[in-house]
Amino acid sequence: MDVLTPFLMSLIAGSASGIGGLVVYLFGEMDDRLMGFLMGFAGGVMLIVSFLELFVKSMTLVSNVEATIAFTVGAILMMAIDLTVPHMEIGRWEMGIANPRMLKTGLIVAIGISIHNFPEGLVVSASYTHMPKLGFLVAIMICLHNIPEGIATATPLTIAGMSKRRALTIAFLSGMTEPIGALVGSWLLLSMGGSPYIIGMGLGLAAGVMTYITVDELIPVAYEFSTASSKHYISTGLLAGMIFGQLISIILNV
């Protein structure tokens, strides 16, 4: 089993968070309409890959019921992380972050975002194990998702008074848990034998993880960044992301 390739793909995808942070470092805050479009676009590509690729291919390896159970477990796993780990989601503070002084260190911010990014490495590993082209497709989509995530991470930090350099560093480092997740995912698949059943359940789990991230973070944050007059940019971005995801899938013949 190839472990190095999914690791490198996750490393590149995780580094894309730093690109988003670099945009904030160089240009400051972004226009609400552009930010809404980018977040919607990222959500669109994530959803299309989650359902048309990961979940559908999961059902070709295991039964529909088992794929649905795996999907549910993945979504619940991410929800449990949300409810139990105090953190700052991309673009906004959640319950559990009450002390503004913590913002100056950036530690709790980085930990929270890193925990959220870790499962994305697992997704790349499971996808690549089933089909290298699918792993490549998933890595591209996560990369596209991580760029606006990096922007949405660095922006509130700089507004709150953190230096742009530190905000950029946090945005970049938060994505570095993804290659670690890829290594863990490869190890788990190897230790469990890497059978079609295990891979199928892994793909279903990955679909649940990515769907939860999209509906709980990307789309809500997109509307948080937008105004009433610019909300249609989010819908446009969402549809454009879905179409883009389908086109890339066709080009790669996944």
Residue pairs with C-beta under 8 A, 6 or more apart in sequence:
1 129
1 186
1 189
1 190
1 194
2 128
2 132
3 183
3 186
3 187
3 190
5 128
5 132
5 135
6 121
6 124
6 125
6 128
6 129
6 135
6 139
6 182
6 185
6 186
7 179
7 182
7 183
7 186
8 179
9 124
9 128
9 135
9 136
9 139
9 182
10 120
10 121
10 124
10 125
10 139
10 142
10 178
10 179
10 181
10 182
11 176
11 178
11 179
11 182
12 139
12 143
13 120
13 124
13 139
13 140
13 142
13 143
13 146
13 175
13 178
14 117
14 120
14 121
14 146
14 175
14 176
14 177
14 178
14 179
15 172
15 175
15 176
16 142
16 143
16 144
16 146
16 147
16 150
16 175
17 117
17 146
17 147
17 149
17 150
17 153
17 171
17 172
17 174
17 175
18 150
18 168
18 171
18 172
18 175
19 146
19 147
19 150
20 146
20 147
20 148
20 149
20 150
20 151
20 152
20 153
20 154
20 171
21 150
21 151
21 153
21 154
21 167
21 168
21 169
21 170
21 171
21 172
22 150
22 168
23 30
23 147
23 150
23 151
24 30
24 150
24 151
24 154
24 155
24 158
24 164
24 167
24 168
24 171
25 154
25 164
25 165
25 167
25 168
28 158
29 155
29 159
30 151
30 155
32 225
32 226
32 227
32 230
33 226
33 230
33 233
34 233
35 148
35 151
35 152
35 222
35 225
35 226
36 222
36 223
36 225
36 226
36 230
36 231
36 233
36 234
36 237
37 233
37 234
37 236
37 237
37 240
38 147
38 148
38 151
38 237
39 148
39 152
39 218
39 219
39 221
39 222
39 225
39 234
39 237
40 218
40 219
40 222
40 233
40 234
40 235
40 236
40 237
40 238
40 240
40 241
41 144
41 148
41 237
41 238
41 240
41 241
41 244
42 144
42 145
42 147
42 148
42 149
42 218
42 237
42 241
43 145
43 214
43 218
43 219
43 222
43 237
43 238
43 241
44 237
44 238
44 239
44 240
44 241
44 242
44 243
44 244
44 245
45 141
45 144
45 145
45 241
45 242
45 244
45 245
46 141
46 142
46 145
46 210
46 211
46 213
46 214
46 218
46 241
47 211
47 214
47 238
47 241
47 242
47 245
48 241
48 242
48 245
48 246
48 249
49 137
49 138
49 141
49 210
49 245
49 249
50 206
50 207
50 210
50 211
50 214
51 207
51 211
52 245
52 246
52 249
53 127
53 134
53 137
53 138
53 249
53 254
54 123
54 127
54 134
54 138
54 203
54 204
54 206
54 207
54 210
55 67
55 71
55 203
55 204
55 207
57 130
57 131
57 134
57 200
57 203
58 67
58 70
58 71
58 200
58 201
58 203
58 204
58 207
59 67
59 200
59 204
60 200
61 130
61 196
61 197
61 199
61 200
61 203
62 70
62 197
62 200
62 201
62 204
66 200
66 201
66 204
67 200
67 201
67 203
67 204
68 204
69 204
70 200
70 201
70 202
70 203
70 204
70 205
70 207
70 208
71 204
71 205
71 207
71 208
71 211
72 208
73 205
73 208
74 119
74 204
74 205
74 206
74 207
74 208
74 209
74 211
74 212
75 208
75 209
75 211
75 212
76 208
77 119
77 205
77 208
77 209
78 116
78 119
78 208
78 209
78 212
78 213
78 216
79 212
79 216
81 115
81 116
82 89
82 94
82 216
85 96
85 111
85 112
85 115
86 94
86 95
86 96
86 97
86 108
86 112
87 94
87 96
87 97
87 108
87 109
87 111
87 112
87 113
87 115
87 116
88 94
88 97
88 108
88 109
88 112
88 113
88 153
88 156
89 112
89 113
89 116
89 216
89 217
89 221
90 113
90 149
90 152
90 153
90 217
90 218
90 221
91 152
91 153
91 155
91 156
91 221
91 224
91 225
92 156
92 221
92 224
97 108
100 160
102 108
102 109
103 109
103 157
103 160
103 161
103 162
104 161
104 162
106 157
106 162
106 166
106 167
106 169
106 170
109 153
109 157
109 170
110 170
110 173
110 174
113 153
113 170
113 174
114 173
114 174
114 176
114 177
115 177
116 213
116 217
117 146
117 174
117 175
117 177
117 178
117 181
118 177
118 178
118 180
118 181
118 184
119 181
119 206
119 209
120 142
120 178
120 181
120 209
120 210
120 213
121 177
121 178
121 179
121 180
121 181
121 182
121 183
121 184
121 185
122 181
122 182
122 184
122 185
122 188
122 202
122 205
122 206
122 209
123 138
123 142
123 185
123 206
123 209
123 210
124 135
124 138
124 139
124 142
124 178
124 181
124 182
124 185
125 135
125 181
125 182
125 183
125 184
125 185
125 186
125 189
126 185
126 189
126 199
126 202
126 203
126 205
126 206
127 134
127 135
127 137
127 138
127 203
127 206
128 134
128 135
128 136
128 138
129 135
129 186
129 189
129 194
129 199
129 202
130 199
130 200
130 202
130 203
131 254
133 252
133 253
133 254
134 254
136 252
137 248
137 249
137 252
137 254
138 206
140 248
141 245
141 248
142 178
144 241
145 218
146 175
148 218
149 217
149 218
150 171
150 172
150 175
152 221
152 225
153 167
153 170
153 171
153 174
154 164
154 167
154 168
154 170
154 171
157 166
157 167
157 170
158 164
158 167
185 202
188 202
189 198
189 199
189 202
192 198
219 234
219 238
222 234
222 237
223 231
223 234
226 233
226 234
